[in-house]
Amino acid sequence: MATPNPASDDRRPRSRGLYGAVWRWHFYAGLFVVPVLLMLAVTGALYTFDDEIEAWWYRDLQVTPVCAAPLPAASQEAAVRAAYPGATIRRYTVAAAADRAAQWTIQPPGGAALNLFVEPCTGTVRGALETRWQLMNVISALHGELLLGTVGDWLVELAASWALVLLVTGLYLWWPERGDRLLGTLIPRLHARGRVFWRDLHAVPAVWNALALGFLILSGLPWAGFWGGQLARLGTVSHLTAPTPNFVAAPTLDAAAPADPHAAHRAAAAAASHDTSIPWTIRHDPAPAGGPARIGVAEVEAVARQRGVLGPGLRLIYPDGPGAVWHLSYIPGGATTQRTLYLDPADGRALDDIGYGRYSPLGKAVEWGVEIHLGRQFGLANQLLCVLVCGLTVLTVVTGTVMWWRRRPPGGLRAGLGAPSRPRGYRTGAGVVAIAAGLGLLFPLMGASLVAVLLFDFTLRRLPWRRAA
């Protein structure tokens, strides 16, 4: 968060004015980012092992006798309907392993959505959990929106954007004038005491962690409400930037609508901006006059088997209204293994079968980033690396907070926040302004908050009690 006073640092800063200005921005960025970044690091580390943690936490529900020949999905569905008559089935998730329960998501009449755990070999419903309060769903909601909905989503996006500023300014403050010194540059001086000890314990691990943390921040932004919405709108520009099915609302059937080559791109932007009023239309021949036949989960499972996507990593999402289709999402492990199928609910025809090979160049990059972010691209090594990055982030946040606490002025807010003093006579150069403007355009929420911070700083320095001090 804070770094040593440049006047007392044992390095010789290149420009005291610029160094002091960067230090000041590093301080303000850290002041806002620290609490959210700490939460993101802790919840992110936990979510990296989401399956393993839930299998242990809910072991009485999740862990079952090994099942070599699971019951057909239709038999499991019948057991679910018998246990919860009148409930609407939303989703079926194939068991993750031979000793795990299958999960069925239902919506009881007048109640909250539930996840049911079903033994694949017997069809026994072992128990239910309210979906929104399931452990990893809570951690995911904390990680993505602080349990505050849209407001929390924007706060997380703001913190993530400012964390990038924190990384860039921190690297500048760390950059040594002499490249021949390892201690204090690439190796912390743990034998030191006081300011030097805390500075090294803050700066050196942060530098080692900077590239990986920057990647995790950028790869998480496609989920953000505002920035993700702009990314989805970018998909309307060219097929080279089209979002993947994982970031697009499922299509709907509209027999009367004309074919529209841009409908999928418009739907992507609508879905990312939480506006579901624009459907993704698919050209569809009208059903016979006698009315459409409705296929069930047995036929859908047969299509999944035929197309090679039946197994762990498959979710069957039921049609949820007029014009809705069966949605099969298959992610067994890693970006390149992904498949998404849409089936006509009337006859089971595959309306589309989208694999990694059909993703746009930007879509491929986003999916690789997402899978690495979740710790799923390279197995256990990926998970451990993510936890290491999160752990170093916690260390950096804690040591930065200690540094600020040690140097803060006594007297509370009236004495100020302990921000570095404004360099006398220093004027922000055109290059710095251009970089700030570029970041503001790339991350609009950060740009708006940058203006707010400037106004806050301007006002704080002109308060009567501050001038009197």
C-alpha positions in Angstrom: 0.0 0.0 0.0 2.5 2.6 1.1 6.2 2.7 0.3 9.1 4.3 2.1 9.4 8.0 2.1 11.6 8.9 -0.9 13.6 11.4 1.1 14.6 8.7 3.6 14.9 5.7 1.3 18.4 4.2 0.8 17.9 4.4 -2.9 18.5 7.5 -5.0 15.2 8.4 -6.8 15.4 9.4 -10.4 13.2 12.4 -9.9 12.0 13.4 -6.5 9.0 15.2 -7.9 7.8 12.3 -10.1 8.7 9.8 -7.4 6.7 11.6 -4.8 3.7 12.0 -7.1 3.7 8.3 -8.0 4.0 7.5 -4.3 1.0 9.6 -3.6 -1.1 7.8 -6.2 0.1 4.5 -5.0 -1.0 5.5 -1.5 -4.5 6.5 -2.6 -4.9 3.4 -4.8 -4.0 1.2 -1.9 -6.3 3.0 0.5 -9.3 2.1 -1.6 -8.1 -1.3 -2.9 -6.7 -2.9 0.3 -10.0 -4.2 1.9 -11.5 -5.4 -1.3 -8.2 -6.9 -2.6 -7.8 -8.8 0.7 -11.3 -10.2 0.3 -10.7 -11.2 -3.3 -7.4 -12.9 -2.5 -8.9 -15.0 0.3 -12.1 -16.0 -1.5 -10.2 -16.6 -4.7 -7.9 -19.0 -3.0 -10.8 -20.9 -1.5 -12.7 -21.0 -4.8 -9.7 -22.5 -6.6 -10.4 -25.7 -4.7 -14.2 -25.4 -4.8 -15.0 -29.0 -5.7 -12.6 -30.4 -3.1 -13.8 -28.1 -0.3 -17.5 -28.8 -1.0 -16.9 -32.5 -1.2 -15.4 -32.3 2.3 -17.8 -29.7 3.7 -20.9 -31.5 2.4 -19.5 -35.0 2.5 -22.6 -36.5 3.9 -24.5 -35.2 0.8 -21.8 -35.4 -1.9 -19.8 -38.5 -1.2 -21.6 -41.7 -2.3 -20.6 -45.4 -2.8 -18.7 -45.8 -6.0 -21.1 -46.1 -8.9 -19.8 -47.9 -12.0 -23.2 -47.9 -13.8 -25.2 -44.8 -12.9 -29.0 -44.7 -13.5 -30.2 -42.9 -16.6 -31.0 -39.3 -16.2 -34.7 -40.0 -16.6 -34.7 -42.4 -13.6 -33.0 -39.8 -11.5 -35.4 -37.2 -12.6 -38.3 -39.4 -11.6 -36.8 -39.7 -8.1 -36.5 -35.9 -7.9 -40.1 -35.4 -9.0 -41.3 -37.9 -6.5 -39.4 -36.3 -3.6 -40.5 -32.7 -4.6 -43.8 -32.9 -6.5 -44.8 -29.8 -8.2 -41.2 -28.4 -8.4 -39.8 -27.1 -11.6 -36.5 -28.7 -12.6 -33.9 -26.2 -13.8 -30.7 -28.2 -14.2 -29.0 -31.6 -14.0 -25.3 -31.7 -13.3 -23.6 -35.1 -14.0 -21.7 -36.5 -11.0 -18.2 -35.2 -11.0 -16.7 -38.6 -10.1 -17.7 -42.2 -9.5 -18.1 -41.6 -5.8 -19.9 -38.3 -6.0 -23.6 -37.4 -6.1 -25.3 -36.0 -9.1 -26.9 -32.5 -8.6 -30.3 -31.4 -9.6 -31.4 -27.8 -9.3 -35.1 -27.3 -8.7 -37.5 -24.4 -8.1 -40.2 -25.5 -5.6 -43.5 -23.6 -5.8 -43.3 -20.4 -3.8 -39.9 -21.3 -2.4 -36.2 -20.7 -2.9 -34.2 -22.7 -5.5 -32.7 -25.9 -4.1 -29.8 -28.1 -5.1 -30.6 -31.8 -4.6 -27.9 -34.5 -4.2 -28.9 -37.8 -5.8 -27.0 -41.1 -5.6 -26.4 -42.0 -9.3 -26.7 -45.8 -8.7 -29.9 -45.9 -6.6 -31.7 -42.6 -7.3 -31.8 -41.8 -3.6 -32.2 -38.1 -2.8 -29.6 -37.7 0.0 -30.6 -34.1 0.8 -31.0 -30.6 -0.4 -29.3 -27.2 0.1 -30.7 -23.8 -0.7 -28.7 -22.8 -3.8 -27.9 -19.2 -2.8 -26.5 -20.3 0.6 -24.5 -23.2 -0.6 -20.9 -22.7 0.6 -19.2 -22.1 -2.7 -22.0 -20.0 -4.1 -21.7 -17.7 -1.1 -17.9 -17.5 -1.6 -18.4 -16.9 -5.3 -21.0 -14.1 -4.6 -18.5 -12.5 -2.1 -15.7 -12.7 -4.7 -17.8 -11.3 -7.5 -20.2 -8.8 -5.8 -19.5 -8.6 -2.1 -23.1 -10.0 -1.6 -24.3 -6.5 -2.6 -25.7 -7.3 -6.0 -25.0 -4.7 -8.8 -23.4 -2.2 -6.4 -21.0 -4.8 -5.1 -20.2 -5.9 -8.6 -19.2 -2.3 -9.5 -17.1 -2.0 -6.3 -15.2 -5.2 -7.2 -14.6 -3.9 -10.7 -13.4 -0.6 -9.4 -11.1 -2.3 -7.0 -9.7 -4.6 -9.7 -9.1 -1.6 -12.0 -7.3 0.3 -9.3 -5.3 -2.7 -8.3 -3.7 -2.5 -11.8 -2.8 1.1 -11.0 -1.4 -0.1 -7.7 0.8 -2.7 -9.6 2.1 -0.1 -12.1 2.9 2.5 -9.5 4.4 0.0 -7.2 6.8 -1.3 -9.9 7.9 2.2 -10.5 8.6 2.9 -6.8 10.5 -0.4 -6.6 12.6 0.0 -9.7 16.2 0.3 -8.6 18.7 2.7 -10.0 21.4 0.2 -9.6 20.7 -3.2 -11.1 23.5 -5.0 -9.4 21.9 -5.2 -5.9 19.9 -8.3 -5.1 19.2 -7.5 -1.4 16.2 -5.2 -1.2 15.5 -5.6 -4.9 14.9 -9.3 -5.6 15.6 -10.7 -2.1 14.0 -9.1 1.0 16.4 -8.0 3.8 14.9 -10.1 6.5 17.8 -9.3 8.9 16.9 -5.6 8.8 14.7 -3.8 11.3 12.0 -1.2 11.2 11.2 0.6 8.0 13.6 -1.3 5.7 12.3 -4.7 6.9 8.6 -3.8 6.2 9.5 -2.1 2.9 11.3 -5.2 1.6 8.6 -7.6 2.9 6.1 -5.5 1.1 7.8 -4.6 -2.2 9.9 -7.7 -3.1 7.1 -10.3 -2.9 4.8 -7.9 -4.7 7.3 -7.6 -7.6 7.6 -11.4 -7.9 3.8 -11.6 -7.8 3.1 -8.6 -10.1 2.8 -10.4 -13.5 0.7 -13.3 -12.2 -1.6 -11.0 -10.1 -2.0 -8.7 -13.1 -3.1 -11.7 -15.2 -5.6 -12.8 -12.6 -7.1 -9.3 -12.5 -7.4 -9.0 -16.2 -8.8 -12.5 -16.7 -11.4 -11.9 -14.1 -12.7 -8.6 -15.6 -14.9 -10.4 -18.3 -17.2 -11.3 -15.4 -17.5 -7.7 -14.3 -20.9 -6.2 -15.0 -19.8 -2.9 -16.6 -16.4 -3.9 -18.2 -17.8 -7.3 -19.2 -20.7 -5.6 -20.9 -18.4 -3.4 -22.9 -16.4 -6.5 -23.9 -19.6 -8.2 -25.0 -20.5 -5.2 -27.1 -17.1 -5.4 -28.7 -18.3 -8.7 -30.0 -20.8 -6.9 -32.2 -18.0 -5.3 -34.1 -16.4 -8.4 -35.7 -16.5 -12.1 -35.7 -12.9 -11.9 -34.5 -14.1 -10.5 -31.2 -17.4 -12.5 -30.7 -17.9 -13.7 -27.1 -18.1 -17.5 -26.4 -21.3 -19.3 -25.4 -20.2 -19.0 -21.7 -20.7 -15.3 -21.9 -23.9 -15.3 -24.1 -27.5 -15.9 -23.1 -28.9 -19.2 -24.4 -30.8 -18.7 -27.7 -34.5 -18.8 -28.1 -36.6 -20.1 -30.9 -38.6 -17.7 -33.1 -40.1 -19.4 -36.1 -41.5 -16.2 -37.5 -38.4 -14.1 -37.2 -36.2 -13.5 -40.3 -32.6 -14.8 -40.1 -30.4 -12.1 -38.6 -26.6 -12.6 -38.8 -26.0 -10.0 -36.0 -28.6 -11.4 -33.6 -26.1 -13.5 -31.7 -23.8 -10.5 -31.2 -26.6 -8.3 -30.0 -27.7 -11.0 -27.6 -24.2 -11.2 -26.2 -24.2 -7.5 -25.4 -27.7 -7.8 -23.9 -26.8 -10.7 -21.7 -23.6 -9.2 -20.4 -25.5 -6.0 -19.5 -28.2 -8.0 -17.7 -30.8 -7.0 -20.3 -32.6 -10.1 -21.6 -35.1 -8.2 -23.7 -33.2 -9.0 -26.9 -33.5 -12.7 -27.9 -31.0 -14.7 -30.0 -33.2 -15.8 -32.8 -32.7 -19.1 -34.7 -34.3 -19.9 -38.0 -36.7 -22.7 -37.3 -39.2 -24.6 -39.4 -42.7 -24.3 -37.9 -43.9 -27.4 -36.1 -46.7 -29.6 -37.5 -50.3 -28.3 -37.0 -50.9 -30.9 -34.3 -48.5 -29.1 -31.9 -44.8 -29.6 -31.1 -43.6 -32.8 -29.4 -41.7 -32.1 -26.2 -38.6 -34.2 -25.7 -37.5 -35.2 -22.2 -34.2 -35.6 -20.5 -33.9 -39.2 -21.7 -33.7 -38.0 -25.3 -31.4 -35.2 -24.4 -29.1 -37.6 -22.6 -29.1 -39.8 -25.7 -28.0 -36.9 -27.9 -25.2 -36.1 -25.3 -24.0 -39.6 -25.5 -24.1 -39.7 -29.3 -22.1 -36.5 -29.5 -19.5 -37.5 -26.9 -20.3 -35.0 -24.2 -22.0 -37.3 -21.6 -19.8 -37.4 -18.5 -18.3 -35.3 -15.7 -18.4 -31.7 -16.6 -21.8 -31.8 -18.3 -24.8 -29.7 -17.3 -28.2 -30.1 -18.8 -30.1 -26.9 -18.5 -33.9 -27.3 -19.0 -35.9 -25.0 -21.2 -37.4 -22.3 -18.9 -40.1 -20.7 -21.0 -41.8 -20.3 -24.4 -39.2 -20.5 -27.1 -36.5 -21.7 -24.8 -34.2 -24.6 -25.9 -32.3 -27.3 -24.2 -28.8 -26.0 -23.3 -26.0 -28.5 -22.8 -22.8 -27.1 -21.3 -19.8 -29.4 -21.3 -16.5 -28.3 -19.6 -14.6 -31.4 -18.5 -11.4 -29.6 -18.0 -9.6 -26.8 -19.7 -10.6 -24.3 -22.4 -10.0 -26.5 -25.4 -12.4 -29.2 -24.2 -15.4 -27.0 -24.0 -18.6 -27.8 -26.0 -22.0 -26.1 -26.0 -25.0 -27.7 -27.6 -28.5 -26.2 -28.2 -31.3 -28.7 -28.8 -34.7 -28.1 -30.3 -37.2 -29.0 -27.5 -39.7 -30.3 -30.1 -37.6 -33.0 -31.7 -34.2 -33.0 -30.1 -32.4 -31.7 -33.3 -29.1 -30.0 -32.6 -29.6 -26.3 -33.4 -25.9 -25.6 -32.8 -22.9 -27.5 -31.5 -20.1 -25.0 -30.6 -16.6 -26.2 -29.6 -13.4 -24.4 -28.9 -12.5 -24.4 -32.6 -15.4 -22.1 -33.4 -14.5 -19.5 -30.8 -13.3 -16.1 -32.0 -9.6 -15.2 -31.4 -10.6 -13.0 -28.5 -13.0 -15.6 -27.2 -10.2 -18.2 -27.1 -8.0 -15.8 -25.2 -10.8 -15.0 -22.7 -11.6 -18.7 -22.1 -8.0 -19.6 -21.5 -7.7 -16.7 -19.1 -10.9 -17.8 -17.3 -9.9 -21.4 -17.0 -6.4 -20.4 -15.6 -8.1 -17.9 -13.3 -10.3 -20.7 -11.9 -7.3 -23.1 -11.5 -8.7 -25.6 -14.0 -6.5 -25.3 -17.1 -3.4 -27.2 -15.8 -4.8 -29.3 -13.0 -3.3 -29.3 -9.5 -0.3 -27.2 -10.6 -2.7 -24.4 -11.7 -4.6 -24.6 -8.5 -1.4 -24.3 -6.4 -0.1 -21.4 -8.4 -3.4 -19.5 -7.9 -3.2 -20.1 -4.2 0.4 -18.9 -4.1 -0.5 -15.7 -6.0 -3.4 -15.1 -3.5 -1.1 -15.8 -0.5 1.5 -13.3 -1.8 -1.3 -10.8 -2.4 -2.4 -11.2 1.3 1.2 -10.7 2.4 1.5 -7.6 0.3 -1.7 -6.1 1.6 -0.9 -6.8 5.3 2.6 -5.4 5.1 1.4 -2.3 3.2 -1.2 -1.7 5.9 1.4 -2.1 8.6 3.6 0.4 6.9 0.8 2.9 6.7 -0.2 2.3 10.3 3.4 2.9 11.5 3.7 6.2 9.7 0.2 7.5 10.1 -0.1 10.9 12.0 -1.7 10.9 15.4 -5.0 12.6 15.9 -7.3 10.7 13.5 -8.8 12.2 10.4 -8.2 15.7 11.5 -4.5 15.1 11.2 -5.0 13.6 7.7 -4.8 10.2 6.2 -1.0 10.0 6.3 -0.8 10.5 2.6 2.6 11.4 1.2 2.9 15.2 0.8 2.4 16.8 -2.6 5.8 17.4 -4.2 6.5 21.1 -4.3 6.8 22.7 -7.7 6.1 19.4 -9.5 3.7 19.5 -12.4 2.2 16.4 -13.9 3.8 15.8 -17.3 1.9 15.2 -20.5 3.0 11.5 -20.5 1.5 10.8 -17.1 -1.7 12.5 -18.1 -1.9 10.5 -21.3 -1.3 7.2 -19.4 -4.0 8.2 -16.9 -6.4 9.1 -19.7 -5.7 5.9 -21.5 -6.4 3.8 -18.4 -9.6 5.8 -17.8 -10.8 5.0 -21.3 -9.9 1.3 -21.0 -11.5 1.0 -17.6 -14.3 3.6 -17.5 -15.4 3.0 -13.9 -11.8 3.6 -12.8 -11.7 6.8 -14.9 -14.8 8.1 -13.2 -13.4 7.3 -9.8 -10.1 9.0 -10.7 -11.9 12.2 -11.2 -13.6 11.7 -7.8 -10.3 11.1 -6.1 -8.8 14.2 -7.6 -11.8 16.2 -6.3 -11.4 14.6 -2.9 -7.7 15.4 -2.7 -8.3 19.0 -3.8 -11.1 19.5 -1.2 -9.2 17.8 1.6 -6.2 20.1 1.2 -8.5 23.2 1.4 -10.5 22.3 4.5 -10.2 25.1 7.1 -9.1 22.8 9.9 -6.4 21.4 7.6 -5.0 24.9 6.8 -5.1 25.8 10.5 -3.0 22.7 11.3 
